[in-house]
Amino acid sequence: MSETVAYPFLRPLAGTISAAAWRYRGYEGLMELGGVIPHWDYTTDIVVSRNLDVHADNLLEECALRDGAKFVISVGLTTGDVGIRRSLWKEELLISRGQGVLEREISIELPGQELQGHLDLMTSVSLVDGEPKNRLAPSFPGSRIWDDRLVCQLEGGGGRLPMEASDFTAVDPRLGKAPWMFHLETSDLDASFLGHFQVRLNSHRGDVIEAIHNSDTAILERLTNELVHHLISQVMDWDDYSGKSDDYEEESIGWTVSQWLDQAFPEEGLDEIMAMRKRAPAKFRAILSSTFGGHHGD
């Protein structure tokens, strides 16, 4: 299976915004940040840097924006098994024709004691404000016109669960007490689970944010339990889901759900599991809760 991403607004062509590779100072001097940082321990801070170039005229022309458009360059980081994305660095750009190539140097110090397992660095350029020339131009603040991502392991660190925090009340005041929501970006069963599934935390719930930052066992078990139930229930309703992990790419959405079902229901086939979910939903939910932990009271 393959997935084509269609953006609802114009984005610049390749090369209009370009970024050099991330670099860091390692045991052999200044080194390119690749798939792993060797010979490193958690008492050592990491300074990462890169250069980013923006071709001003091309950017305005290709995005159909008038002079004076304002953008922001942002760098975010997730790290650890439960990775909440946090902002590391921002700089605004006011773009007008005739500016040529705007060069920016990004340099960020990462405290070693705050890092766990891996670095997931996301660089993006988003619209802050601009006057569109036509209806295809980006017009809403926050429209991301360019992004770049690097994942680097620290000492061979393990897995991660992508998370982002935002205030749910900005969307709907009735969501103020909700601790989190789950978002699956694709129905492609062979797509990467970690690349397309996201936990959205409610920043209005400071108690939840703090508990997750502190790796509180009870809240993480509840989160895991609800996440597994949500994704299993969603994917089981798809007509093309077979229930067999061998039918899908490893670490994909289909493979992940199948592994969970095999763990919770080792003796039942997909038809039997679906029948239990329909006829005895409380039992179905309780088995998942018992398998994956957490305490849930409906």
C-alpha positions as CSV (number, residue, x, y, z in Angstrom):
1,M,0.0,0.0,0.0
2,S,1.1,3.6,-0.5
3,E,-0.1,7.0,0.7
4,T,0.0,10.3,-1.1
5,V,0.0,13.4,1.1
6,A,-2.0,16.3,-0.4
7,Y,-1.6,19.6,1.4
8,P,-4.6,22.1,1.4
9,F,-2.3,25.0,0.4
10,L,0.7,25.8,-1.7
11,R,4.1,24.8,-0.3
12,P,7.6,25.9,-1.6
13,L,9.5,23.7,-4.1
14,A,12.4,21.6,-3.0
15,G,15.5,23.8,-2.5
16,T,13.6,27.0,-1.7
17,I,14.1,26.2,2.0
18,S,17.2,24.0,2.6
19,A,18.9,22.9,5.8
20,A,22.3,21.4,6.4
21,A,22.7,18.3,8.4
22,W,22.6,18.5,12.2
23,R,26.0,18.5,13.8
24,Y,27.3,18.0,17.3
25,R,30.7,18.0,19.1
26,G,31.6,14.4,19.7
27,Y,34.7,12.4,20.7
28,E,36.3,13.1,17.3
29,G,35.4,16.8,17.2
30,L,32.5,18.3,15.2
31,M,30.5,15.4,13.8
32,E,27.4,14.9,11.7
33,L,24.4,13.8,13.8
34,G,23.4,10.4,12.4
35,G,21.5,7.4,13.5
36,V,23.3,7.0,16.9
37,I,25.5,9.0,19.2
38,P,28.3,6.6,20.4
39,H,30.5,7.0,23.5
40,W,28.0,9.3,25.4
41,D,26.6,9.2,28.9
42,Y,23.7,11.1,30.5
43,T,26.0,13.4,32.5
44,T,27.2,15.1,29.2
45,D,25.2,17.9,27.6
46,I,24.8,17.9,23.8
47,V,25.1,21.0,21.6
48,V,23.5,20.5,18.2
49,S,23.7,23.0,15.4
50,R,22.7,23.4,11.7
51,N,22.4,26.2,9.1
52,L,19.1,26.9,7.3
53,D,18.7,28.9,4.1
54,V,15.5,30.5,2.8
55,H,15.2,31.9,-0.8
56,A,12.9,34.9,-0.1
57,D,11.7,35.6,-3.7
58,N,11.0,31.9,-4.5
59,L,9.2,31.4,-1.2
60,L,6.7,34.3,-1.8
61,E,6.2,33.3,-5.5
62,E,5.7,29.6,-4.9
63,C,3.4,30.1,-1.9
64,A,1.4,32.9,-3.7
65,L,2.0,35.4,-0.8
66,R,2.6,39.2,-1.0
67,D,5.6,41.1,0.4
68,G,5.7,41.3,4.2
69,A,4.7,37.7,4.9
70,K,5.9,36.6,8.4
71,F,7.1,33.1,9.1
72,V,8.6,31.3,12.1
73,I,11.4,28.7,12.1
74,S,10.8,26.3,15.0
75,V,12.8,23.3,16.4
76,G,11.1,20.8,18.7
77,L,12.3,17.8,20.5
78,T,10.8,14.5,21.8
79,T,12.9,12.1,23.8
80,G,12.3,9.0,25.9
81,D,9.8,6.2,25.9
82,V,7.0,8.7,26.5
83,G,8.0,11.6,24.2
84,I,6.1,14.8,24.7
85,R,7.2,17.3,22.0
86,R,8.6,20.5,23.5
87,S,9.8,23.6,21.8
88,L,13.6,24.3,21.8
89,W,14.2,27.2,19.5
90,K,12.2,29.8,17.5
91,E,13.0,32.7,15.2
92,E,10.6,34.8,13.1
93,L,11.3,35.8,9.5
94,L,9.8,38.8,7.7
95,I,10.0,38.0,4.0
96,S,10.0,40.6,1.2
97,R,11.1,40.4,-2.4
98,G,14.7,41.3,-3.1
99,Q,16.1,39.9,0.1
100,G,17.9,37.1,-1.7
101,V,18.9,34.1,0.4
102,L,18.3,34.5,4.2
103,E,20.8,32.5,6.2
104,R,20.1,31.4,9.8
105,E,22.3,29.4,12.2
106,I,20.5,27.3,14.7
107,S,22.4,26.2,17.8
108,I,20.8,24.5,20.8
109,E,22.2,23.0,24.0
110,L,20.4,19.8,25.2
111,P,21.0,19.1,28.9
112,G,22.0,15.4,29.2
113,Q,20.0,14.7,32.3
114,E,16.8,15.6,30.3
115,L,17.5,13.1,27.5
116,Q,16.3,9.5,27.4
117,G,17.0,6.8,24.8
118,H,16.8,8.9,21.6
119,L,16.5,12.4,20.1
120,D,13.7,13.2,17.7
121,L,14.4,16.7,16.3
122,M,11.7,18.3,14.2
123,T,12.6,21.5,12.3
124,S,9.7,23.4,10.6
125,V,8.8,26.7,8.9
126,S,5.2,27.9,9.5
127,L,3.2,30.9,8.5
128,V,2.6,33.6,11.2
129,D,0.9,36.2,9.0
130,G,0.6,36.9,5.3
131,E,-1.6,38.3,2.6
132,P,-2.5,35.7,0.0
133,K,-2.6,36.3,-3.7
134,N,-5.0,33.5,-4.4
135,R,-7.2,30.9,-2.6
136,L,-4.4,28.3,-2.7
137,A,-2.0,30.3,-0.7
138,P,-1.4,29.4,3.0
139,S,-3.5,31.8,5.0
140,F,-4.0,30.4,8.5
141,P,-1.4,31.1,11.2
142,G,0.5,27.9,11.9
143,S,0.2,26.5,8.4
144,R,3.4,24.4,8.1
145,I,5.1,25.0,4.7
146,W,8.3,23.0,5.3
147,D,9.5,20.5,7.8
148,D,12.4,18.2,8.4
149,R,12.9,15.4,11.0
150,L,15.9,13.5,12.4
151,V,15.7,10.6,14.9
152,C,19.0,9.7,16.6
153,Q,19.5,6.9,19.2
154,L,21.4,7.5,22.4
155,E,23.2,4.4,23.5
156,G,20.9,2.3,21.4
157,G,17.8,3.6,23.2
158,G,14.4,2.0,22.9
159,G,11.0,2.9,21.6
160,R,8.9,6.0,21.8
161,L,5.3,7.1,21.9
162,P,4.8,10.5,20.1
163,M,2.9,13.0,22.1
164,E,2.0,16.7,21.8
165,A,0.3,19.0,24.3
166,S,-2.3,21.6,23.5
167,D,-5.2,23.4,25.3
168,F,-8.4,21.4,24.3
169,T,-10.6,24.3,25.5
170,A,-9.4,26.3,22.5
171,V,-11.2,23.7,20.4
172,D,-14.2,23.1,22.5
173,P,-14.8,24.2,26.2
174,R,-16.5,20.9,26.9
175,L,-13.1,19.2,26.4
176,G,-11.6,21.0,29.4
177,K,-11.5,18.0,31.7
178,A,-10.4,15.4,29.1
179,P,-6.9,14.2,29.8
180,W,-6.0,13.2,26.2
181,M,-7.2,12.3,22.8
182,F,-5.8,9.9,20.2
183,H,-5.2,10.6,16.5
184,L,-4.5,8.2,13.7
185,E,-3.5,10.0,10.5
186,T,-4.0,7.2,8.0
187,S,-6.0,4.0,7.2
188,D,-3.0,2.4,5.6
189,L,-2.4,-0.8,7.6
190,D,1.2,-1.0,6.4
191,A,2.0,2.5,7.5
192,S,4.4,3.0,10.4
193,F,2.5,3.0,13.7
194,L,4.9,5.5,15.4
195,G,4.9,7.7,12.3
196,H,1.1,8.0,12.0
197,F,-0.3,7.6,15.5
198,Q,-0.2,10.4,18.1
199,V,-1.3,11.0,21.7
200,R,-2.6,14.6,22.2
201,L,-2.4,15.7,25.8
202,N,-4.6,18.4,27.2
203,S,-2.4,21.2,28.5
204,H,-5.4,22.5,30.4
205,R,-4.9,19.4,32.6
206,G,-1.7,20.4,34.4
207,D,-2.0,17.4,36.7
208,V,-1.9,15.0,33.8
209,I,1.0,16.7,32.1
210,E,3.0,16.7,35.4
211,A,2.2,13.0,36.1
212,I,3.4,12.0,32.6
213,H,6.5,14.0,32.9
214,N,7.2,12.3,36.2
215,S,6.5,8.8,34.7
216,D,3.7,8.2,37.1
217,T,2.9,4.4,36.8
218,A,-0.9,4.7,37.4
219,I,-1.4,7.4,34.7
220,L,0.9,5.7,32.2
221,E,-1.0,2.4,32.7
222,R,-4.3,4.1,32.2
223,L,-3.0,5.9,29.1
224,T,-1.7,2.6,27.6
225,N,-4.9,0.8,28.4
226,E,-7.1,3.4,26.7
227,L,-4.7,3.8,23.7
228,V,-4.7,0.0,23.0
229,H,-8.5,-0.2,23.3
230,H,-9.0,2.8,21.1
231,L,-6.7,1.6,18.3
232,I,-7.8,-2.0,18.4
233,S,-11.5,-1.0,18.2
234,Q,-10.8,1.4,15.3
235,V,-8.7,-1.0,13.2
236,M,-11.0,-4.0,13.8
237,D,-13.8,-2.1,12.0
238,W,-11.7,-1.7,8.8
239,D,-12.8,-4.1,6.1
240,D,-9.3,-4.9,4.9
241,Y,-7.9,-5.8,8.3
242,S,-7.1,-9.5,8.5
243,G,-6.0,-9.9,12.1
244,K,-2.7,-11.6,11.2
245,S,0.5,-9.9,11.9
246,D,2.3,-11.7,9.1
247,D,0.2,-9.9,6.6
248,Y,1.7,-6.5,7.5
249,E,5.1,-4.8,7.6
250,E,6.8,-5.0,11.0
251,E,6.1,-2.1,13.3
252,S,3.2,-1.0,11.0
253,I,-0.4,-0.2,12.2
254,G,-1.7,-3.6,11.2
255,W,1.2,-5.5,12.7
256,T,1.0,-3.6,16.0
257,V,-2.7,-4.2,16.5
258,S,-2.3,-7.9,15.5
259,Q,0.5,-8.3,18.1
260,W,-1.8,-6.7,20.8
261,L,-4.7,-9.0,19.9
262,D,-2.4,-12.1,19.9
263,Q,-1.2,-11.1,23.4
264,A,-4.7,-10.5,24.8
265,F,-6.6,-13.3,23.0
266,P,-4.0,-16.0,22.2
267,E,-6.7,-18.7,21.7
268,E,-9.3,-16.8,19.7
269,G,-9.4,-15.8,16.0
270,L,-10.4,-12.4,14.7
271,D,-14.1,-13.5,14.2
272,E,-14.3,-14.7,17.8
273,I,-12.7,-11.6,19.1
274,M,-15.1,-9.4,17.1
275,A,-18.1,-11.4,18.4
276,M,-17.0,-11.0,22.0
277,R,-16.6,-7.2,21.4
278,K,-20.1,-7.0,20.1
279,R,-21.9,-9.4,22.5
280,A,-19.8,-9.0,25.7
281,P,-18.1,-5.5,25.4
282,A,-17.4,-5.3,29.2
283,K,-15.5,-8.7,29.1
284,F,-13.6,-7.6,25.9
285,R,-12.6,-4.3,27.6
286,A,-11.7,-6.1,30.9
287,I,-9.4,-8.6,29.1
288,L,-7.6,-5.7,27.4
289,S,-7.3,-3.9,30.7
290,S,-6.0,-7.0,32.5
291,T,-3.4,-7.6,29.7
292,F,-2.1,-4.1,29.3
293,G,-2.6,-2.7,32.8
294,G,-4.4,0.3,34.1
295,H,-7.5,0.9,36.1
296,H,-10.6,1.9,34.2
297,G,-14.0,2.5,35.6
298,D,-16.8,3.1,33.1
